[in-house]
Amino acid sequence: MKKRSPKDTPKKISKKERRNSIETKIEVALSGMKHEFSEKKFSRLIKKAGKLFSSGTPTAPKPKRQKPKKAVKKATEASTLQES
């Protein structure tokens, strides 16, 4: 089996990018029906349909954030109290 090079792997697309591309495709496909609805209602229906269609598609995972490490209290504080 061949190993895939980094160039062969598909670009990971976020949820928002995928939904926007689906919305534009739906809008182009239904451009003939644009005159039947008001502009506001048509855009709202396109947005709703884009959300429904994009819910089943795989998306890129969210990047994990690195949590800042907490400073560890040193044993020097305890030793200074004992000396006093």
Secondary structure, DSSP 8 states (H G I E B T S, - for coil): -----TTTS-----HHHHHHHHHHHHHHHTGGGGGGS-HHHHHHHHHHHHHHHHTTS-----------------THHHHHHHH-
